[in-house]
Amino acid sequence: MSPPPVPSEGLLHGAAALISDLDGTLTETELLKAMSYARVMATFFDCRQPDAMRILACEDADIPALSKRVRKAVTSAEHKLSIPPPPQSSDAPSSAPHKACNSQMVVDAALSVFLANVGATSRMVCEALLRTLHLSSEGNPAFAAAKARLSSTTEGGVSDDWRVLYLLRKEQYYAHFASAANLRACAYSRNLRVVRSVAEAGDGQGPALPVAVATSSSTSDATRVLGALGLSDVVQVVVGADQVQEPKPAPEAYELAAAKLGVDVRGCVVLEDSLNGLRSGVAAGAKVVAVPTVFTEAAVRKQTVLPQEYCVYGVEDGPDGEAALRSVLRRRAGECAAYLAEKAS
């Protein structure tokens, strides 16, 4: 069988549309969310370091759950982000000893659980965190107090522990982590250039293509992030987790995005970073290209859902990395063109 045609006009010439993931693909909101979860969890375990987010203080043997490479990435990100240090515990005596190891272990466990569930819904992440760290309103007085506070200020109250954690994380996330400046600082410029190139025919050849975003975040959160990244004018459709019955790894998000664009999802190129996202796009029948980050690379290398020839590693590897991504995207667009031509015949 001869290979599918490689188009010579425009980056995705022949494809019906580009549908991109958001978190971890266009900007590292996954990292910002992970850090906000870690900070919330630290407040319930007497973590009183001056800065509980400094994860590199412990050796690998002390914290086996998270690789040194990931910890370096997290710590490196902190230097370019504007994030205030966590507050000291107000009810702890000043003479209380620092629990550095406990702090590191809790923060690292929270990061590990979150990053192991990249692409999952907030409920899945929260439930995994509560299970892993054995946290509940029945067993932790501070968590119980937080639940009571949120129940008194939230319409309808809050009965589920996972929702308590979710609301606390959102408080931290919006107050300290998800500023427009931080979202831009964590952006993956290579992938942003690809999206703009497709939407605006930036290669100077061929027509612009419709672009959509399909994400496990809420539609309102996604719209806010796209605005911070300057993409509101080029993304025509946003499908958030609140619009689907079955979130990723189910195919519904990508199927709905294509339907809203008025195109066949099997003629679309999908840009994804996580294993859950790959499964979703492949299940939808789209032509998926993986752009894993340091946080999702290990899982993508091990997976068998998508052939490795369609996985582009080194998300910020300069001109060579961008050329490699564009080459794979053009091949996928050729496959879309072949499918759509066969469908039309």
ZAMARGU-4260 file (C-alpha; in steps of 0.2 Angstrom, whole numbers, plus 5000, padded with zeros to 4 digits):
<rodrens>
0) 5000/5000/5000 | 5007/5017/4995 | 5009/5030/5009 | 4996/5044/5010 | 5000/5060/5000
5) 5010/5073/5009 | 5002/5090/5005 | 5013/5104/4998 | 5001/5118/5002 | 4999/5125/5019
10) 5003/5116/5036 | 4987/5106/5036 | 4981/5107/5018 | 4969/5093/5015 | 4963/5091/5033
15) 4945/5097/5038 | 4951/5106/5054 | 4963/5106/5069 | 4956/5102/5086 | 4969/5105/5100
20) 4969/5100/5118 | 4972/5115/5130 | 4980/5110/5147 | 4998/5104/5144 | 4997/5106/5125
25) 4995/5125/5123 | 5001/5130/5140 | 5007/5121/5156 | 4991/5124/5166 | 4993/5106/5172
30) 5008/5111/5181 | 5000/5126/5189 | 4985/5115/5194 | 4997/5102/5201 | 5006/5115/5211
35) 4989/5122/5218 | 4984/5105/5223 | 5000/5102/5231 | 4999/5118/5241 | 4981/5114/5247
40) 4986/5097/5252 | 5001/5104/5262 | 4989/5114/5273 | 4981/5098/5280 | 4997/5090/5285
45) 5006/5102/5296 | 5019/5107/5283 | 5027/5122/5290 | 5042/5125/5279 | 5045/5143/5273
50) 5042/5137/5256 | 5034/5119/5254 | 5035/5120/5235 | 5054/5118/5235 | 5054/5100/5231
55) 5072/5097/5227 | 5078/5098/5245 | 5076/5079/5246 | 5086/5066/5237 | 5078/5054/5225
60) 5078/5040/5238 | 5068/5050/5250 | 5054/5053/5237 | 5053/5039/5225 | 5036/5043/5218
65) 5042/5058/5207 | 5057/5058/5195 | 5071/5070/5198 | 5068/5077/5180 | 5050/5081/5185
70) 5055/5090/5201 | 5068/5100/5192 | 5055/5105/5179 | 5043/5111/5193 | 5057/5120/5203
75) 5063/5128/5187 | 5045/5134/5183 | 5044/5142/5200 | 5058/5154/5196 | 5048/5161/5181
80) 5031/5162/5189 | 5024/5175/5201 | 5018/5164/5215 | 5018/5170/5234 | 5025/5158/5247
85) 5013/5148/5256 | 5007/5156/5273 | 5013/5150/5289 | 5001/5140/5300 | 4992/5153/5311
90) 4988/5140/5325 | 5006/5133/5326 | 5018/5139/5339 | 5033/5148/5332 | 5044/5136/5341
95) 5037/5121/5333 | 5050/5111/5323 | 5049/5112/5304 | 5043/5096/5297 | 5053/5097/5281
100) 5053/5078/5276 | 5034/5078/5279 | 5032/5093/5269 | 5042/5087/5255 | 5033/5070/5255
105) 5015/5077/5255 | 5019/5090/5241 | 5028/5077/5231 | 5014/5064/5233 | 5001/5077/5228
110) 5011/5082/5212 | 5013/5063/5208 | 4995/5059/5209 | 4990/5074/5199 | 5003/5071/5185
115) 4998/5052/5185 | 4980/5058/5181 | 4984/5072/5168 | 4969/5074/5156 | 4957/5066/5169
120) 4942/5076/5176 | 4944/5087/5192 | 4933/5074/5201 | 4945/5060/5196 | 4960/5069/5202
125) 4952/5075/5219 | 4946/5057/5223 | 4964/5050/5219 | 4972/5063/5230 | 4960/5059/5244
130) 4963/5041/5243 | 4982/5042/5241 | 4985/5054/5256 | 4971/5046/5267 | 4962/5063/5269
135) 4944/5065/5274 | 4933/5077/5283 | 4930/5063/5296 | 4948/5060/5299 | 4956/5077/5298
140) 4949/5092/5308 | 4957/5105/5297 | 4949/5097/5282 | 4932/5096/5291 | 4933/5115/5296
145) 4936/5119/5277 | 4921/5109/5272 | 4910/5118/5285 | 4916/5134/5279 | 4913/5130/5261
150) 4896/5122/5265 | 4891/5138/5273 | 4896/5149/5258 | 4891/5138/5243 | 4873/5137/5237
155) 4866/5120/5241 | 4881/5116/5253 | 4895/5104/5249 | 4892/5086/5254 | 4906/5077/5245
160) 4924/5078/5251 | 4931/5078/5233 | 4921/5094/5230 | 4929/5102/5245 | 4946/5098/5238
165) 4941/5104/5221 | 4934/5121/5228 | 4950/5124/5239 | 4961/5121/5224 | 4951/5133/5213
170) 4953/5146/5227 | 4972/5144/5227 | 4973/5142/5208 | 4964/5158/5204 | 4971/5168/5219
175) 4990/5164/5216 | 4994/5153/5201 | 4983/5156/5186 | 4987/5174/5182 | 4987/5179/5164
180) 5006/5182/5166 | 5009/5165/5173 | 4998/5157/5159 | 5009/5166/5146 | 5025/5161/5155
185) 5020/5143/5155 | 5014/5143/5136 | 5022/5131/5124 | 5026/5143/5110 | 5029/5130/5097
190) 5012/5123/5098 | 5004/5141/5099 | 5013/5145/5083 | 5006/5129/5075 | 4988/5134/5080
195) 4990/5152/5073 | 4998/5146/5057 | 4984/5134/5054 | 4970/5147/5059 | 4978/5161/5049
200) 4986/5152/5035 | 5002/5158/5042 | 5013/5148/5030 | 5006/5159/5016 | 4999/5145/5006
205) 4982/5138/5006 | 4966/5143/5015 | 4965/5145/5034 | 4957/5130/5043 | 4944/5130/5057
210) 4952/5127/5074 | 4943/5120/5090 | 4949/5116/5108 | 4943/5101/5117 | 4948/5101/5135
215) 4944/5092/5152 | 4943/5109/5160 | 4927/5119/5161 | 4922/5129/5146 | 4923/5145/5156
220) 4941/5141/5162 | 4946/5136/5145 | 4940/5153/5137 | 4949/5162/5151 | 4965/5153/5147
225) 4963/5156/5128 | 4961/5174/5131 | 4977/5175/5141 | 4986/5167/5127 | 4979/5178/5114
230) 4970/5164/5105 | 4952/5170/5107 | 4952/5177/5090 | 4958/5161/5081 | 4949/5147/5091
235) 4931/5145/5084 | 4924/5132/5096 | 4928/5128/5114 | 4922/5111/5121 | 4924/5109/5140
240) 4921/5095/5152 | 4904/5103/5156 | 4898/5100/5139 | 4900/5081/5138 | 4892/5067/5147
245) 4908/5056/5145 | 4925/5066/5147 | 4942/5060/5140 | 4947/5047/5137 | 4930/5044/5130
250) 4929/5052/5112 | 4914/5063/5115 | 4924/5079/5117 | 4932/5078/5100 | 4917/5071/5092
255) 4907/5086/5099 | 4921/5099/5094 | 4920/5092/5076 | 4901/5093/5075 | 4901/5111/5081
260) 4913/5115/5067 | 4902/5106/5055 | 4916/5093/5049 | 4919/5075/5050 | 4930/5071/5065
265) 4939/5058/5055 | 4946/5071/5044 | 4953/5081/5058 | 4970/5083/5065 | 4971/5082/5084
270) 4985/5089/5095 | 4987/5081/5112 | 4999/5079/5126 | 4992/5066/5138 | 4988/5048/5137
275) 4970/5051/5141 | 4969/5064/5127 | 4977/5052/5115 | 4964/5038/5119 | 4950/5051/5117
280) 4956/5057/5100 | 4960/5040/5093 | 4943/5033/5099 | 4935/5047/5090 | 4944/5042/5074
285) 4954/5058/5072 | 4972/5059/5066 | 4981/5062/5082 | 4998/5070/5084 | 5006/5068/5102
290) 5016/5082/5109 | 5020/5076/5126 | 5028/5086/5140 | 5040/5081/5153 | 5025/5077/5164
295) 5017/5066/5151 | 5032/5059/5141 | 5034/5043/5151 | 5016/5038/5149 | 5016/5042/5130
300) 5032/5032/5127 | 5024/5017/5135 | 5007/5018/5127 | 5002/5007/5112 | 4986/5017/5107
305) 4995/5028/5095 | 5010/5023/5085 | 5026/5031/5090 | 5029/5039/5073 | 5015/5051/5077
310) 5023/5056/5094 | 5034/5071/5094 | 5045/5073/5109 | 5054/5088/5116 | 5041/5101/5116
315) 5053/5116/5116 | 5067/5109/5107 | 5070/5124/5096 | 5069/5125/5077 | 5073/5106/5074
320) 5059/5101/5086 | 5047/5113/5077 | 5052/5106/5060 | 5049/5088/5067 | 5031/5093/5073
325) 5027/5101/5056 | 5033/5086/5047 | 5022/5074/5057 | 5007/5086/5055 | 5009/5087/5036
330) 5009/5068/5036 | 4993/5067/5046 | 4985/5080/5035 | 4989/5069/5020 | 4980/5055/5029
335) 4965/5066/5032 | 4965/5071/5014 | 4965/5053/5008 | 4951/5049/5020 | 4940/5063/5014
340) 4943/5060/4996 | 4938/5042/4998 | 4923/5047/5007 | 4918/5059/4994 | 4921/5046/4979
</rodrens>
